[in-house]
Amino acid sequence: MWQISLAMVILCLVVVGMAVGDEPQGIPGKSTVTSSPAIEIHPIGLVKRQGDRAIIELRPELAPALEGLASFSHVWVFYWFHGNDRPEERATLKVHPRRDPANPLTGVFATRAPVRPNLIGLTCCRIVSIKKNILEVEGLDALEGSPVLDLKPYIPRSDSLPEAQVPEWVNKERSR
């Protein structure tokens, strides 16, 4: 029986057919989707940068939702790439991975590029501390003020797939 990361399933569901607000902008061709359900996403908090660490300040009423998370070492942070929320960025469908022209031009769904039709970011972070409605993490690549959409615990048994295959550019050193 194969395993799929819960985080990746959620990300795929959002990318495959659900847009935040209006229809995606700048995507060429005719959509085969006749209608998509309207969804609402309400940020649970905001990112505050502190050097290599980040503070995720959740809305105070959500503090009880953090109960039990301290027993995990890592957490998936879903956030909105708010610094790229422009029609021309959403219309970018191919990029050179890691902004390296030596890498092949690749569809954004096959990369972790911040430019995409729906600007959802996903990072696995080490949990440093949790106090009330404040989550401190290391390794978050979100910008100051990024809206946080959700948190999910990192579970190695389902989130790490040693047999997964990746293209050659993923494992090569950056050319810069």
OpenMM code with the backbone's topology and positions (N, CA, C; nanometers):
from openmm import Vec3, app, unit

residues = "MET TRP GLN ILE SER LEU ALA MET VAL ILE LEU CYS LEU VAL VAL VAL GLY MET ALA VAL GLY ASP GLU PRO GLN GLY ILE PRO GLY LYS SER THR VAL THR SER SER PRO ALA ILE GLU ILE HIS PRO ILE GLY LEU VAL LYS ARG GLN GLY ASP ARG ALA ILE ILE GLU LEU ARG PRO GLU LEU ALA PRO ALA LEU GLU GLY LEU ALA SER PHE SER HIS VAL TRP VAL PHE TYR TRP PHE HIS GLY ASN ASP ARG PRO GLU GLU ARG ALA THR LEU LYS VAL HIS PRO ARG ARG ASP PRO ALA ASN PRO LEU THR GLY VAL PHE ALA THR ARG ALA PRO VAL ARG PRO ASN LEU ILE GLY LEU THR CYS CYS ARG ILE VAL SER ILE LYS LYS ASN ILE LEU GLU VAL GLU GLY LEU ASP ALA LEU GLU GLY SER PRO VAL LEU ASP LEU LYS PRO TYR ILE PRO ARG SER ASP SER LEU PRO GLU ALA GLN VAL PRO GLU TRP VAL ASN LYS GLU ARG SER ARG".split()
positions = [
    Vec3(0.0843, -0.1185, 0.0000),
    Vec3(0.0000, 0.0000, 0.0000),
    Vec3(0.0882, 0.1239, 0.0000),
    Vec3(0.0622, 0.2195, -0.0891),
    Vec3(0.1440, 0.3393, -0.0970),
    Vec3(0.0906, 0.4470, -0.0063),
    Vec3(0.1794, 0.5392, 0.0298),
    Vec3(0.1440, 0.6468, 0.1212),
    Vec3(0.1580, 0.7805, 0.0501),
    Vec3(0.0715, 0.8755, 0.0850),
    Vec3(0.0785, 1.0097, 0.0297),
    Vec3(0.0800, 1.1077, 0.1456),
    Vec3(0.1639, 1.2057, 0.1379),
    Vec3(0.1691, 1.3106, 0.2389),
    Vec3(0.0372, 1.3854, 0.2413),
    Vec3(-0.0214, 1.3998, 0.3585),
    Vec3(-0.1447, 1.4749, 0.3746),
    Vec3(-0.1275, 1.6163, 0.3223),
    Vec3(-0.0134, 1.6751, 0.3482),
    Vec3(0.0125, 1.8114, 0.3012),
    Vec3(0.0066, 1.8172, 0.1490),
    Vec3(0.0645, 1.7199, 0.0809),
    Vec3(0.0654, 1.7210, -0.0641),
    Vec3(-0.0736, 1.6957, -0.1210),
    Vec3(-0.1554, 1.6123, -0.0567),
    Vec3(-0.2923, 1.5889, -0.1016),
    Vec3(-0.3709, 1.7189, -0.0954),
    Vec3(-0.3595, 1.7911, 0.0148),
    Vec3(-0.4316, 1.9171, 0.0295),
    Vec3(-0.3854, 2.0163, -0.0749),
    Vec3(-0.2551, 2.0268, -0.0950),
    Vec3(-0.2017, 2.1192, -0.1938),
    Vec3(-0.2534, 2.0835, -0.3334),
    Vec3(-0.2552, 1.9556, -0.3676),
    Vec3(-0.3048, 1.9129, -0.4987),
    Vec3(-0.4519, 1.9464, -0.5156),
    Vec3(-0.5328, 1.9239, -0.4127),
    Vec3(-0.6747, 1.9563, -0.4208),
    Vec3(-0.6956, 2.1041, -0.4483),
    Vec3(-0.6205, 2.1877, -0.3840),
    Vec3(-0.6344, 2.3314, -0.4044),
    Vec3(-0.5900, 2.3685, -0.5447),
    Vec3(-0.4754, 2.3138, -0.5899),
    Vec3(-0.4213, 2.3488, -0.7202),
    Vec3(-0.5081, 2.2966, -0.8337),
    Vec3(-0.5637, 2.1745, -0.8214),
    Vec3(-0.6353, 2.1110, -0.9296),
    Vec3(-0.7646, 2.1826, -0.9667),
    Vec3(-0.8397, 2.2339, -0.8712),
    Vec3(-0.9656, 2.2898, -0.9164),
    Vec3(-1.0251, 2.3984, -0.8319),
    Vec3(-0.9593, 2.4466, -0.7342),
    Vec3(-1.0202, 2.5464, -0.6497),
    Vec3(-0.9359, 2.6719, -0.6482),
    Vec3(-0.9941, 2.7818, -0.6868),
    Vec3(-0.9238, 2.9099, -0.6844),
    Vec3(-0.9720, 2.9903, -0.5657),
    Vec3(-0.8855, 3.0738, -0.5133),
    Vec3(-0.9244, 3.1639, -0.4071),
    Vec3(-0.9914, 3.2827, -0.4754),
    Vec3(-1.1180, 3.3033, -0.4477),
    Vec3(-1.1899, 3.4159, -0.5076),
    Vec3(-1.2271, 3.3874, -0.6507),
    Vec3(-1.1848, 3.4743, -0.7440),
    Vec3(-1.2223, 3.4637, -0.8844),
    Vec3(-1.1427, 3.3564, -0.9559),
    Vec3(-1.1782, 3.3369, -1.0818),
    Vec3(-1.1059, 3.2430, -1.1663),
    Vec3(-0.9598, 3.2858, -1.1772),
    Vec3(-0.8661, 3.1912, -1.1932),
    Vec3(-0.7264, 3.2288, -1.2110),
    Vec3(-0.7106, 3.3211, -1.3315),
    Vec3(-0.6174, 3.4143, -1.3214),
    Vec3(-0.5957, 3.5107, -1.4276),
    Vec3(-0.4803, 3.4670, -1.5163),
    Vec3(-0.4907, 3.4972, -1.6444),
    Vec3(-0.3784, 3.4818, -1.7354),
    Vec3(-0.3474, 3.3401, -1.7786),
    Vec3(-0.4331, 3.2442, -1.7513),
    Vec3(-0.4057, 3.1071, -1.7925),
    Vec3(-0.4668, 3.0864, -1.9305),
    Vec3(-0.3838, 3.0577, -2.0315),
    Vec3(-0.4339, 3.0464, -2.1679),
    Vec3(-0.5160, 2.9201, -2.1882),
    Vec3(-0.5961, 2.9222, -2.2950),
    Vec3(-0.6752, 2.8053, -2.3302),
    Vec3(-0.8091, 2.8060, -2.2619),
    Vec3(-0.8904, 2.7117, -2.3027),
    Vec3(-1.0258, 2.7028, -2.2497),
    Vec3(-1.0279, 2.6023, -2.1354),
    Vec3(-1.0914, 2.6389, -2.0288),
    Vec3(-1.1013, 2.5494, -1.9138),
    Vec3(-1.2032, 2.4403, -1.9411),
    Vec3(-1.1728, 2.3186, -1.8970),
    Vec3(-1.2698, 2.2103, -1.9080),
    Vec3(-1.3575, 2.2032, -1.7836),
    Vec3(-1.3250, 2.2836, -1.6854),
    Vec3(-1.4049, 2.2889, -1.5642),
    Vec3(-1.5225, 2.3813, -1.5915),
    Vec3(-1.6445, 2.3282, -1.5818),
    Vec3(-1.7612, 2.4096, -1.6119),
    Vec3(-1.7963, 2.5025, -1.4970),
    Vec3(-1.7765, 2.4581, -1.3762),
    Vec3(-1.7956, 2.5465, -1.2612),
    Vec3(-1.7125, 2.4918, -1.1468),
    Vec3(-1.6597, 2.5820, -1.0689),
    Vec3(-1.5816, 2.5397, -0.9539),
    Vec3(-1.6465, 2.5973, -0.8300),
    Vec3(-1.6396, 2.5234, -0.7209),
    Vec3(-1.7015, 2.5731, -0.5988),
    Vec3(-1.6269, 2.6950, -0.5463),
    Vec3(-1.7019, 2.7897, -0.4956),
    Vec3(-1.6387, 2.9048, -0.4326),
    Vec3(-1.5849, 2.8595, -0.2978),
    Vec3(-1.4646, 2.9011, -0.2662),
    Vec3(-1.4083, 2.8675, -0.1363),
    Vec3(-1.3627, 2.9952, -0.0684),
    Vec3(-1.3565, 2.9896, 0.0610),
    Vec3(-1.3045, 3.1012, 0.1381),
    Vec3(-1.1883, 3.0507, 0.2207),
    Vec3(-1.0817, 3.1261, 0.2197),
    Vec3(-0.9679, 3.0928, 0.3036),
    Vec3(-0.9475, 3.2096, 0.3986),
    Vec3(-0.9449, 3.1795, 0.5255),
    Vec3(-0.9235, 3.2809, 0.6272),
    Vec3(-0.7894, 3.2542, 0.6932),
    Vec3(-0.6932, 3.3453, 0.6782),
    Vec3(-0.5629, 3.3237, 0.7412),
    Vec3(-0.5775, 3.2983, 0.8909),
    Vec3(-0.4940, 3.2069, 0.9406),
    Vec3(-0.4962, 3.1762, 1.0843),
    Vec3(-0.3977, 3.2624, 1.1608),
    Vec3(-0.3065, 3.3284, 1.0885),
    Vec3(-0.2067, 3.4125, 1.1538),
    Vec3(-0.1156, 3.4775, 1.0524),
    Vec3(-0.0120, 3.5435, 1.1036),
    Vec3(0.0848, 3.6134, 1.0196),
    Vec3(0.2272, 3.5763, 1.0592),
    Vec3(0.3172, 3.5845, 0.9628),
    Vec3(0.4589, 3.5581, 0.9859),
    Vec3(0.5268, 3.6867, 1.0301),
    Vec3(0.6094, 3.6749, 1.1332),
    Vec3(0.6960, 3.7843, 1.1778),
    Vec3(0.8375, 3.7293, 1.1773),
    Vec3(0.9261, 3.7892, 1.0985),
    Vec3(1.0635, 3.7407, 1.0838),
    Vec3(1.1494, 3.7845, 1.2017),
    Vec3(1.2370, 3.6936, 1.2459),
    Vec3(1.3368, 3.7228, 1.3485),
    Vec3(1.4650, 3.6505, 1.3110),
    Vec3(1.5403, 3.7071, 1.2163),
    Vec3(1.6627, 3.6435, 1.1696),
    Vec3(1.6323, 3.5124, 1.1003),
    Vec3(1.7005, 3.4046, 1.1429),
    Vec3(1.6777, 3.2723, 1.0850),
    Vec3(1.5482, 3.2095, 1.1344),
    Vec3(1.4924, 3.2675, 1.2362),
    Vec3(1.3684, 3.2142, 1.2934),
    Vec3(1.2498, 3.2989, 1.2496),
    Vec3(1.1341, 3.2400, 1.2625),
    Vec3(1.0106, 3.3118, 1.2311),
    Vec3(0.9121, 3.2873, 1.3441),
    Vec3(0.8354, 3.3881, 1.3709),
    Vec3(0.7262, 3.3781, 1.4668),
    Vec3(0.5985, 3.3746, 1.3863),
    Vec3(0.5153, 3.2761, 1.4136),
    Vec3(0.3826, 3.2727, 1.3539),
    Vec3(0.2867, 3.3110, 1.4652),
    Vec3(0.2293, 3.4290, 1.4509),
    Vec3(0.1340, 3.4756, 1.5504),
    Vec3(-0.0055, 3.4408, 1.5015),
    Vec3(-0.0643, 3.3413, 1.5686),
    Vec3(-0.1986, 3.2980, 1.5325),
    Vec3(-0.3024, 3.3917, 1.5932),
    Vec3(-0.4192, 3.3943, 1.5339),
    Vec3(-0.5298, 3.4679, 1.5951),
    Vec3(-0.5504, 3.4087, 1.7341),
    Vec3(-0.5664, 3.4924, 1.8374),
    Vec3(-0.5736, 3.4443, 1.9763),
    Vec3(-0.6775, 3.3347, 1.9995),
    Vec3(-0.7908, 3.3428, 1.9322),
    Vec3(-0.8952, 3.2408, 1.9530),
    Vec3(-0.8560, 3.1036, 1.8998),
    Vec3(-0.7463, 3.0962, 1.8223),
    Vec3(-0.7006, 2.9681, 1.7679),
    Vec3(-0.5947, 2.9008, 1.8549),
    Vec3(-0.5552, 2.9638, 1.9649),
    Vec3(-0.4522, 2.9059, 2.0530),
    Vec3(-0.4825, 2.7615, 2.0925),
    Vec3(-0.6079, 2.7233, 2.1249),
    Vec3(-0.6340, 2.5830, 2.1602),
    Vec3(-0.6008, 2.4845, 2.0480),
    Vec3(-0.5991, 2.5304, 1.9231),
    Vec3(-0.5674, 2.4417, 1.8106),
    Vec3(-0.4208, 2.3996, 1.8097),
    Vec3(-0.3351, 2.4695, 1.8848),
    Vec3(-0.1930, 2.4333, 1.8931),
    Vec3(-0.1671, 2.3220, 1.9944),
    Vec3(-0.2655, 2.2879, 2.0748),
    Vec3(-0.2469, 2.1849, 2.1776),
    Vec3(-0.2042, 2.0530, 2.1139),
    Vec3(-0.0965, 1.9966, 2.1629),
    Vec3(-0.0426, 1.8705, 2.1122),
    Vec3(0.0666, 1.8879, 2.0080),
    Vec3(0.0753, 2.0065, 1.9451),
    Vec3(0.1759, 2.0271, 1.8406),
    Vec3(0.3176, 2.0278, 1.8968),
    Vec3(0.3339, 2.0663, 2.0225),
    Vec3(0.4678, 2.0714, 2.0847),
    Vec3(0.5318, 1.9334, 2.0964),
    Vec3(0.4539, 1.8269, 2.0847),
    Vec3(0.5123, 1.6928, 2.0913),
    Vec3(0.5727, 1.6500, 1.9573),
    Vec3(0.5592, 1.7336, 1.8548),
    Vec3(0.6213, 1.7098, 1.7242),
    Vec3(0.7460, 1.7964, 1.7125),
    Vec3(0.8442, 1.7508, 1.6355),
    Vec3(0.9645, 1.8320, 1.6147),
    Vec3(0.9491, 1.9277, 1.4976),
    Vec3(0.8636, 1.8938, 1.4016),
    Vec3(0.8486, 1.9730, 1.2795),
    Vec3(0.7010, 1.9919, 1.2445),
    Vec3(0.6776, 2.0982, 1.1681),
    Vec3(0.5411, 2.1308, 1.1262),
    Vec3(0.5440, 2.1796, 0.9814),
    Vec3(0.4423, 2.1425, 0.9045),
    Vec3(0.4229, 2.1976, 0.7715),
    Vec3(0.3503, 2.3297, 0.7883),
    Vec3(0.4026, 2.4343, 0.7279),
    Vec3(0.3388, 2.5656, 0.7315),
    Vec3(0.2909, 2.5980, 0.5899),
    Vec3(0.1603, 2.6176, 0.5761),
    Vec3(0.1003, 2.6609, 0.4503),
    Vec3(0.0796, 2.8119, 0.4614),
    Vec3(0.1274, 2.8847, 0.3632),
    Vec3(0.1152, 3.0298, 0.3691),
    Vec3(0.0888, 3.0848, 0.2302),
    Vec3(0.0581, 3.2136, 0.2233),
    Vec3(0.0285, 3.2802, 0.0973),
    Vec3(0.1482, 3.3644, 0.0556),
    Vec3(0.1963, 3.3450, -0.0681),
    Vec3(0.3072, 3.4237, -0.1226),
    Vec3(0.2559, 3.5644, -0.1545),
    Vec3(0.2257, 3.6411, -0.0541),
    Vec3(0.1616, 3.7715, -0.0747),
    Vec3(0.2483, 3.8703, -0.1520),
    Vec3(0.3779, 3.8543, -0.1505),
    Vec3(0.4672, 3.9440, -0.2239),
    Vec3(0.4634, 3.9236, -0.3739),
    Vec3(0.4002, 3.8152, -0.4216),
    Vec3(0.3900, 3.7868, -0.5653),
    Vec3(0.2462, 3.7961, -0.6145),
    Vec3(0.1583, 3.8561, -0.5382),
    Vec3(0.0166, 3.8546, -0.5746),
    Vec3(-0.0141, 3.9634, -0.6773),
    Vec3(0.0362, 3.9379, -0.7995),
    Vec3(0.0136, 4.0266, -0.9125),
    Vec3(-0.0280, 3.9396, -1.0316),
    Vec3(-0.1173, 3.9906, -1.1175),
    Vec3(-0.1636, 3.9091, -1.2314),
    Vec3(-0.0502, 3.8507, -1.3146),
    Vec3(0.0571, 3.9286, -1.3381),
    Vec3(0.1662, 3.8771, -1.4224),
    Vec3(0.2403, 3.7618, -1.3541),
    Vec3(0.2471, 3.7631, -1.2216),
    Vec3(0.3116, 3.6526, -1.1499),
    Vec3(0.2232, 3.5283, -1.1527),
    Vec3(0.0930, 3.5468, -1.1369),
    Vec3(0.0006, 3.4329, -1.1426),
    Vec3(-0.0047, 3.3715, -1.2824),
    Vec3(0.0249, 3.4502, -1.3856),
    Vec3(0.0202, 3.4019, -1.5236),
    Vec3(0.1466, 3.3264, -1.5640),
    Vec3(0.2511, 3.3299, -1.4835),
    Vec3(0.3759, 3.2596, -1.5149),
    Vec3(0.3527, 3.1099, -1.4989),
    Vec3(0.3676, 3.0374, -1.6077),
    Vec3(0.3403, 2.8937, -1.6053),
    Vec3(0.4664, 2.8079, -1.6151),
    Vec3(0.5791, 2.8667, -1.6570),
    Vec3(0.7051, 2.7934, -1.6653),
    Vec3(0.8168, 2.8794, -1.6081),
    Vec3(0.9102, 2.8136, -1.5390),
    Vec3(1.0255, 2.8820, -1.4802),
    Vec3(1.1485, 2.7929, -1.4929),
    Vec3(1.2641, 2.8527, -1.4730),
    Vec3(1.3862, 2.7753, -1.4560),
    Vec3(1.3938, 2.7465, -1.3063),
    Vec3(1.3860, 2.6185, -1.2645),
    Vec3(1.3892, 2.5879, -1.1202),
    Vec3(1.5072, 2.6538, -1.0505),
    Vec3(1.4821, 2.7002, -0.9300),
    Vec3(1.5815, 2.7671, -0.8460),
    Vec3(1.6361, 2.8942, -0.9118),
    Vec3(1.5606, 2.9489, -1.0067),
    Vec3(1.6021, 3.0694, -1.0814),
    Vec3(1.7373, 3.0513, -1.1478),
    Vec3(1.7675, 2.9282, -1.1855),
    Vec3(1.8956, 2.8943, -1.2468),
    Vec3(1.8725, 2.8611, -1.3943),
    Vec3(1.9185, 2.9473, -1.4871),
    Vec3(1.8967, 2.9216, -1.6288),
    Vec3(1.9607, 2.7926, -1.6791),
    Vec3(2.0522, 2.7339, -1.6012),
    Vec3(2.1108, 2.6054, -1.6395),
    Vec3(2.0092, 2.4926, -1.6219),
    Vec3(1.9072, 2.5150, -1.5409),
    Vec3(1.8013, 2.4153, -1.5231),
    Vec3(1.6997, 2.4302, -1.6354),
    Vec3(1.6355, 2.3210, -1.6767),
    Vec3(1.5411, 2.3272, -1.7892),
    Vec3(1.4170, 2.4096, -1.7545),
    Vec3(1.3616, 2.4764, -1.8543),
    Vec3(1.2358, 2.5470, -1.8374),
    Vec3(1.1305, 2.4437, -1.7991),
    Vec3(1.0650, 2.4641, -1.6861),
    Vec3(0.9793, 2.3624, -1.6253),
    Vec3(0.8474, 2.4240, -1.5822),
    Vec3(0.7392, 2.3496, -1.5946),
    Vec3(0.6083, 2.3965, -1.5495),
    Vec3(0.6096, 2.4223, -1.3998),
    Vec3(0.5417, 2.5298, -1.3558),
    Vec3(0.5466, 2.5671, -1.2141),
    Vec3(0.4914, 2.4582, -1.1224),
    Vec3(0.4030, 2.3735, -1.1704),
    Vec3(0.3502, 2.2666, -1.0853),
    Vec3(0.4559, 2.1591, -1.0579),
    Vec3(0.5664, 2.1617, -1.1330),
    Vec3(0.6772, 2.0676, -1.1113),
    Vec3(0.7924, 2.1363, -1.0388),
    Vec3(0.7665, 2.2530, -0.9795),
    Vec3(0.8696, 2.3269, -0.9076),
    Vec3(0.8132, 2.3789, -0.7757),
    Vec3(0.9006, 2.4386, -0.6975),
    Vec3(0.8595, 2.5060, -0.5741),
    Vec3(0.8633, 2.6575, -0.5920),
    Vec3(0.8573, 2.7046, -0.7157),
    Vec3(0.8637, 2.8477, -0.7443),
    Vec3(0.7474, 2.9217, -0.6783),
    Vec3(0.7726, 3.0436, -0.6314),
    Vec3(0.6655, 3.1207, -0.5682),
    Vec3(0.5653, 3.1782, -0.6678),
    Vec3(0.5991, 3.1814, -0.7967),
    Vec3(0.5043, 3.2294, -0.8969),
    Vec3(0.4212, 3.1111, -0.9441),
    Vec3(0.2891, 3.1249, -0.9371),
    Vec3(0.1981, 3.0167, -0.9733),
    Vec3(0.0557, 3.0698, -0.9752),
    Vec3(-0.0390, 2.9944, -1.0340),
    Vec3(-0.1771, 3.0425, -1.0389),
    Vec3(-0.2379, 3.0701, -0.9007),
    Vec3(-0.2130, 2.9852, -0.8052),
    Vec3(-0.2546, 3.0087, -0.6670),
    Vec3(-0.1281, 3.0119, -0.5836),
    Vec3(-0.1105, 3.1175, -0.5103),
    Vec3(0.0182, 3.1474, -0.4476),
    Vec3(0.0336, 3.0817, -0.3108),
    Vec3(0.0135, 2.9518, -0.3053),
    Vec3(0.0231, 2.8790, -0.1794),
    Vec3(0.1659, 2.8306, -0.1602),
    Vec3(0.2249, 2.8679, -0.0470),
    Vec3(0.3580, 2.8221, -0.0115),
    Vec3(0.3483, 2.7100, 0.0911),
    Vec3(0.4471, 2.6245, 0.0927),
    Vec3(0.4506, 2.5104, 0.1829),
    Vec3(0.5942, 2.4896, 0.2270),
    Vec3(0.6184, 2.4919, 0.3579),
    Vec3(0.7533, 2.4690, 0.4101),
    Vec3(0.7447, 2.3809, 0.5340),
    Vec3(0.8352, 2.2849, 0.5420),
    Vec3(0.8472, 2.2040, 0.6630),
    Vec3(0.9479, 2.2740, 0.7541),
    Vec3(0.9075, 2.3053, 0.8757),
    Vec3(0.9892, 2.3843, 0.9684),
    Vec3(1.0106, 2.3102, 1.0993),
    Vec3(1.1250, 2.3371, 1.1621),
    Vec3(1.1506, 2.2839, 1.2960),
    Vec3(1.0789, 2.3727, 1.3973),
    Vec3(1.0077, 2.3103, 1.4888),
    Vec3(0.9385, 2.3831, 1.5945),
    Vec3(1.0397, 2.4192, 1.7024),
    Vec3(1.0485, 2.5475, 1.7347),
    Vec3(1.1383, 2.5951, 1.8395),
    Vec3(1.0610, 2.6063, 1.9710),
    Vec3(0.9451, 2.6712, 1.9663),
    Vec3(0.8646, 2.6854, 2.0883),
    Vec3(0.7205, 2.7198, 2.0538),
    Vec3(0.6343, 2.6928, 2.1498),
    Vec3(0.4930, 2.7288, 2.1392),
    Vec3(0.4520, 2.7887, 2.2729),
    Vec3(0.4007, 2.9108, 2.2677),
    Vec3(0.3520, 2.9781, 2.3878),
    Vec3(0.2221, 3.0472, 2.3532),
    Vec3(0.1148, 3.0038, 2.4164),
    Vec3(-0.0190, 3.0585, 2.3887),
    Vec3(-0.0486, 3.0490, 2.2400),
    Vec3(-0.0624, 3.1649, 2.1719),
    Vec3(-0.0943, 3.1644, 2.0288),
    Vec3(0.0281, 3.1951, 1.9414),
    Vec3(0.1481, 3.1767, 1.9970),
    Vec3(0.2724, 3.2079, 1.9261),
    Vec3(0.3511, 3.0793, 1.8991),
    Vec3(0.3787, 3.0550, 1.7710),
    Vec3(0.4582, 2.9402, 1.7287),
    Vec3(0.5885, 2.9940, 1.6717),
    Vec3(0.7020, 2.9540, 1.7301),
    Vec3(0.8323, 2.9946, 1.6791),
    Vec3(0.8921, 2.8765, 1.6040),
    Vec3(0.9392, 2.9025, 1.4814),
    Vec3(0.9927, 2.7964, 1.3960),
    Vec3(1.1237, 2.8389, 1.3323),
    Vec3(1.2008, 2.7409, 1.2865),
    Vec3(1.3218, 2.7636, 1.2066),
    Vec3(1.2991, 2.7046, 1.0690),
    Vec3(1.3539, 2.7730, 0.9674),
    Vec3(1.3497, 2.7197, 0.8317),
    Vec3(1.2320, 2.7665, 0.7486),
    Vec3(1.1530, 2.8600, 0.7969),
    Vec3(1.0385, 2.9092, 0.7194),
    Vec3(1.0877, 3.0115, 0.6177),
    Vec3(1.0529, 2.9901, 0.4909),
    Vec3(1.0984, 3.0812, 0.3859),
    Vec3(0.9936, 3.1858, 0.3487),
    Vec3(0.8921, 3.2027, 0.4308),
    Vec3(0.7901, 3.3045, 0.4065),
    Vec3(0.8417, 3.4420, 0.4459),
    Vec3(0.7912, 3.5429, 0.3796),
    Vec3(0.8298, 3.6809, 0.4065),
    Vec3(0.7565, 3.7370, 0.5280),
    Vec3(0.8106, 3.8436, 0.5827),
    Vec3(0.7443, 3.9188, 0.6898),
    Vec3(0.6029, 3.9552, 0.6438),
    Vec3(0.5062, 3.9278, 0.7278),
    Vec3(0.3671, 3.9627, 0.6974),
    Vec3(0.2924, 3.8612, 0.6144),
    Vec3(0.3574, 3.7508, 0.5760),
    Vec3(0.2865, 3.6497, 0.4967),
    Vec3(0.1705, 3.5920, 0.5761),
    Vec3(0.0519, 3.5858, 0.5161),
    Vec3(-0.0610, 3.5224, 0.5842),
    Vec3(-0.0396, 3.3708, 0.5931),
    Vec3(-0.0579, 3.3150, 0.7117),
    Vec3(-0.0468, 3.1706, 0.7316),
    Vec3(-0.1863, 3.1113, 0.7148),
    Vec3(-0.1964, 3.0083, 0.6290),
    Vec3(-0.3250, 2.9474, 0.5964),
    Vec3(-0.3568, 2.8275, 0.6831),
    Vec3(-0.2541, 2.7486, 0.7174),
    Vec3(-0.2790, 2.6272, 0.7954),
    Vec3(-0.1467, 2.5725, 0.8464),
    Vec3(-0.1557, 2.4851, 0.9437),
    Vec3(-0.0423, 2.4133, 1.0013),
    Vec3(-0.0790, 2.2661, 1.0070),
    Vec3(0.0159, 2.1798, 0.9765),
    Vec3(-0.0031, 2.0342, 0.9862),
    Vec3(0.1244, 1.9746, 1.0450),
    Vec3(0.1133, 1.8792, 1.1348),
    Vec3(0.2343, 1.8185, 1.1902),
    Vec3(0.3076, 1.7366, 1.0843),
    Vec3(0.4406, 1.7391, 1.0913),
    Vec3(0.5221, 1.6541, 1.0045),
    Vec3(0.5232, 1.5148, 1.0644),
    Vec3(0.4812, 1.4164, 0.9855),
    Vec3(0.4755, 1.2768, 1.0306),
    Vec3(0.5651, 1.1950, 0.9372),
    Vec3(0.6851, 1.1568, 0.9832),
    Vec3(0.7822, 1.0911, 0.8945),
    Vec3(0.7274, 0.9706, 0.8194),
    Vec3(0.6471, 0.8892, 0.8831),
    Vec3(0.5970, 0.7679, 0.8184),
    Vec3(0.5179, 0.7990, 0.6914),
    Vec3(0.4432, 0.9088, 0.6907),
    Vec3(0.3639, 0.9406, 0.5729),
    Vec3(0.4197, 1.0578, 0.4919),
    Vec3(0.5036, 1.1419, 0.5522),
    Vec3(0.5536, 1.2594, 0.4822),
    Vec3(0.6895, 1.2385, 0.4171),
    Vec3(0.7582, 1.1315, 0.4464),
    Vec3(0.8876, 1.1025, 0.3869),
    Vec3(0.8746, 0.9758, 0.3038),
    Vec3(0.9023, 0.9882, 0.1763),
    Vec3(0.8899, 0.8749, 0.0860),
    Vec3(1.0256, 0.8470, 0.0216),
    Vec3(1.1066, 0.7594, 0.0831),
    Vec3(1.2421, 0.7344, 0.0322),
    Vec3(1.2457, 0.6860, -0.1124),
    Vec3(1.1417, 0.6210, -0.1605),
    Vec3(1.1406, 0.5682, -0.2968),
    Vec3(1.0957, 0.6715, -0.4000),
    Vec3(1.0650, 0.7927, -0.3568),
    Vec3(1.0192, 0.8971, -0.4489),
    Vec3(1.1263, 0.9300, -0.5519),
    Vec3(1.0830, 0.9601, -0.6741),
    Vec3(1.1750, 0.9955, -0.7819),
    Vec3(1.1670, 1.1452, -0.8081),
    Vec3(1.2805, 1.2042, -0.8422),
    Vec3(1.2881, 1.3467, -0.8740),
    Vec3(1.3751, 1.3658, -0.9971),
    Vec3(1.3554, 1.4771, -1.0701),
    Vec3(1.4426, 1.5027, -1.1850),
    Vec3(1.5848, 1.5342, -1.1403),
    Vec3(1.6781, 1.5221, -1.2329),
    Vec3(1.8201, 1.5405, -1.2033),
    Vec3(1.8520, 1.6771, -1.1417),
    Vec3(1.7842, 1.7846, -1.1871),
    Vec3(1.8167, 1.9193, -1.1381),
    Vec3(1.7908, 1.9352, -0.9884),
    Vec3(1.7039, 1.8528, -0.9305),
    Vec3(1.6722, 1.8641, -0.7881),
    Vec3(1.7951, 1.8327, -0.7023),
    Vec3(1.8734, 1.7357, -0.7432),
    Vec3(1.9875, 1.6923, -0.6628),
    Vec3(2.1186, 1.7619, -0.6958),
    Vec3(2.1215, 1.8416, -0.8018),
    Vec3(2.2484, 1.9062, -0.8374),
    Vec3(2.2664, 2.0341, -0.7565),
    Vec3(2.3925, 2.0694, -0.7359),
    Vec3(2.4267, 2.1931, -0.6642),
    Vec3(2.3819, 2.3130, -0.7463),
    Vec3(2.3475, 2.4181, -0.6761),
    Vec3(2.3108, 2.5413, -0.7478),
    Vec3(2.4342, 2.5970, -0.8163),
    Vec3(2.4139, 2.6553, -0.9340),
    Vec3(2.5290, 2.7038, -1.0129),
    Vec3(2.5795, 2.8394, -0.9665),
    Vec3(2.5165, 2.9004, -0.8675),
    Vec3(2.5623, 3.0314, -0.8207),
    Vec3(2.6556, 3.0194, -0.7068),
] * unit.nanometer
topology = app.Topology()
chain = topology.addChain("A")
for resn in residues:
    res = topology.addResidue(resn, chain)
    for name in ("N", "CA", "C"):
        topology.addAtom(name, app.Element.getBySymbol(name[0]), res)
